[in-house]
Amino acid sequence: MKIAVFSARAYDRQFMNAANAMAGHQLCFFDASLERDTCALAAGHEVVCIFVNDTADAFVLEALASGGTRLVALRCTGFNNVDLKAAARLGLKVVRVVSYSPYSVAEHAVALLLTINRKIHRAYNRTRDSNFELDGLMGFDLYGKTVAVIGTGRIGRVFAKIMRGFGCEVLGHDKYPSTEFEALGARYADLAEIGAKADILSLHCPLTPETHHIVNAEMLTRLKRGALLINTSRGGLVQTEAVVEALKSGQLGGLALDVYEQEADLFYRDWSSTVVSDDVFERLLSFPNVIVTGHQAFFTREAISTICQTTIDSVSEFASGRALTNELCLASPDHEP
Ligand code: NAI
C-alpha cells in the first residue's frame, strides 16, 4: 500500500524502513506536518501515517478521503488530534499504537521528577561553569512522600510502581479504577483528598473534553503549598496561565513538562536562531523551578521500534482485509480496557 508518512524525522525514516523491510509497502516521507495546507500531499495514498502534532480535523479528513485515503495510522497512543466522528462519517478507518512502551513515558516522568526535585538542571549548568555552590539546590526525600497519579492506565501504573519502589504513598484518580493499580499497594482518592495530601501530582490520563484543563486555578489552590506537578500526557490537561500564577505565588513548588498546550507551533523544530513569540511559554522557561522537554517521553529505541512495527502491521492487516487489532473505536474513546 502507498503510505504518506507526515512529520517524518530521520529516526522515523530509519525505523519505518526497517519495520517495512518484509512487508514491502510503499513509504513516502514528508517533513511537513499534516494540516489544512499540506493535506494535498497525501492525494493518491491509501494510508496516511501521522504523529502527535499533526491535524486530522474534519476539514483535513474530508480532503484525505476525497484524495483516496482509507486508513489513518497514528504513530502514537494519544488521539486527541483526530476527529473520530468525522472519520467514521467518511468511512475512514483509524488505527493507533495502543501500547508500545509504557516504561518509556513512565521512566521519563520519573526523570523529570528527580530533576526538578534535586535541581539537576541547575547543578549541571553550575558545575560546567566551575561553580560548586549548593545554595538553591536543596530538594526533598521522595521516600515517605505522597504521589498522586491522575490516570491509572498503562503508563500511570508503571509510574505508580516505580514510585512505590521509592517508598512513596501513591494515590490514584481515574474514571475507571483498576484492581491492578490497587495491587501495587496504591489506593484511589477523590481530587479533594489528592489536593490535601499530594506532594507530587503526575498526569497520565488522555486529553478529552472532560480532562481539558483538569489542572486549573481551582485545582492548584487545592494543592499542598509547594507541590510539584509533572505532565507527560498532553498539554491541554493544564491551564498554563493558572500554573504561571501558581509558580509566581509559590503555591506550586515546581513544574516539569514534556507536553505543552501550544506545542504544535513549537516542538520538533529548532527555534534557537529566532525569537519565540509565545510569551506564556517564554515566561514558563524563565522560572528556575520549571523544566521542559519537547514531547520526548516516548523516545526510546524500544518504543520507536514497536511504534513503527505496529504501524506497519496495522497497514498489512488493512491491506489483507483482516480485523484491525489497533482500530480506534468511537464507543469509549477515553478508555481502553
Ligand atoms: P491508558 O488508556 O492505558 O490510560 C489512560 C487512563 O486514563 C485510563 O485508565 C483511563 O480510564 C483514564 N482516564 C480517562 N478519562 C479520565 C478522566 N476523566 N479522569 C481520570 N482518568 C481518566 O493510556 P496510557 O497508555 O497510559 O497513556 C496515557 C496518556 O499518555 C495518553 O493518552 C497520551 O496522552 C500520553 N502519552 C504521552 C506520551 C509522550 O511521549 N509524552 C507518549 C504516550 C502517551
Boltz pocket constraint, residues with backbone or C-beta under 6 A from the ligand:
constraints:
  - pocket:
      binder: B
      contacts: [[A, 77], [A, 78], [A, 79], [A, 98], [A, 99], [A, 102], [A, 105], [A, 150], [A, 151], [A, 152], [A, 153], [A, 154], [A, 155], [A, 156], [A, 173], [A, 174], [A, 175], [A, 176], [A, 203], [A, 204], [A, 205], [A, 206], [A, 207], [A, 208], [A, 210], [A, 211], [A, 232], [A, 233], [A, 234], [A, 258], [A, 259], [A, 295], [A, 296], [A, 297], [A, 298], [A, 299], [A, 334], [A, 335], [A, 336]]
      max_distance: 6.0
